[in-house]
Amino acid sequence: MNETPKSSGPAELKESIERLDAMLASETAEEKIRAGMGIRLALGMAQELKSGKSLGSETADLVSDWVAHYGQDTVNAAVIIAREFLIKPNAMRTALGKKLGLEKGEGDEEAGEDAEDDLDGEFAAEGDELEDGEPGEAPE
């Protein structure tokens, strides 16, 4: 029995990024665009880290294009969402699973509730304090 363990390898990461790019190209609902951009940015940053590249080496151009296309406010919201995914990925994964009707794992109750609040459109706004006490602003 040669079973390969399930992991988020480069191929799966690339496929997820491609699916998000396609979704963003056709989506019109602002909240879905913001959430999709946030997830896309987090995955792009993960891809940069996994391949040993500096953060922003590829995602900076992406964010710059988004600002030109969607505006600074939408991109700021996406950056906050990406940051939440990078800071507390398990909580965000749990909340997404709950939103999609998937079951939560044991011990994820409290984290999932916090993240679910975030997914209900209550992401920290510019100037709000985030978990680590830094203002919820896009990085310069």
QUIRAKA-V729935 format. One record per backbone hydrogen bond with DSSP energy under -1.0 kcal/mol. CO is the residue of the C=O (numbers start at 1). NH is the residue of the N-H. E is the energy in kcal/mol with one decimal. If there is no record, write none. Layout:
{{CO & NH & E} {CO & NH & E}}
This chain:
{{1 & 3 & -1.0} {7 & 9 & -1.5} {9 & 13 & -2.5} {10 & 14 & -2.5} {11 & 15 & -2.3} {12 & 16 & -2.4} {13 & 17 & -2.3} {14 & 18 & -2.4} {15 & 19 & -2.4} {16 & 20 & -2.3} {17 & 21 & -2.6} {18 & 22 & -2.1} {19 & 23 & -2.4} {20 & 24 & -2.9} {21 & 25 & -1.7} {23 & 27 & -1.8} {29 & 33 & -2.4} {30 & 34 & -2.7} {31 & 35 & -2.5} {32 & 36 & -2.9} {33 & 37 & -2.9} {34 & 38 & -2.3} {35 & 39 & -2.6} {36 & 40 & -2.7} {37 & 41 & -2.7} {38 & 42 & -2.3} {39 & 43 & -2.6} {40 & 44 & -2.4} {41 & 45 & -2.5} {42 & 46 & -2.2} {43 & 47 & -2.4} {44 & 48 & -2.2} {45 & 49 & -2.4} {46 & 50 & -2.8} {47 & 51 & -1.9} {48 & 53 & -2.6} {49 & 52 & -1.4} {54 & 57 & -2.2} {56 & 60 & -1.2} {58 & 62 & -1.1} {59 & 63 & -2.7} {60 & 64 & -2.3} {61 & 65 & -2.3} {62 & 66 & -2.2} {63 & 67 & -2.4} {64 & 68 & -1.8} {65 & 69 & -1.9} {66 & 70 & -4.0} {67 & 71 & -1.2} {71 & 75 & -1.8} {72 & 76 & -2.9} {73 & 77 & -2.0} {74 & 78 & -2.0} {75 & 79 & -2.6} {76 & 80 & -1.9} {77 & 81 & -2.0} {78 & 82 & -2.7} {79 & 83 & -2.4} {80 & 84 & -2.1} {81 & 85 & -2.1} {82 & 86 & -2.1} {83 & 87 & -2.5} {84 & 88 & -2.8} {88 & 92 & -2.0} {89 & 93 & -2.7} {90 & 94 & -2.5} {91 & 95 & -2.4} {92 & 96 & -2.6} {93 & 97 & -2.6} {94 & 98 & -2.4} {95 & 99 & -2.4} {96 & 100 & -2.1} {97 & 102 & -3.7} {98 & 101 & -1.2} {105 & 108 & -1.5} {108 & 112 & -2.8} {109 & 113 & -1.8} {110 & 114 & -1.9} {111 & 115 & -2.4} {112 & 116 & -2.4} {113 & 117 & -1.8} {114 & 118 & -1.3} {115 & 119 & -2.2} {116 & 120 & -1.2} {117 & 122 & -1.0} {118 & 121 & -1.2} {125 & 128 & -2.9} {128 & 136 & -2.0} {130 & 133 & -2.2} {134 & 130 & -1.7} {135 & 137 & -2.2}}
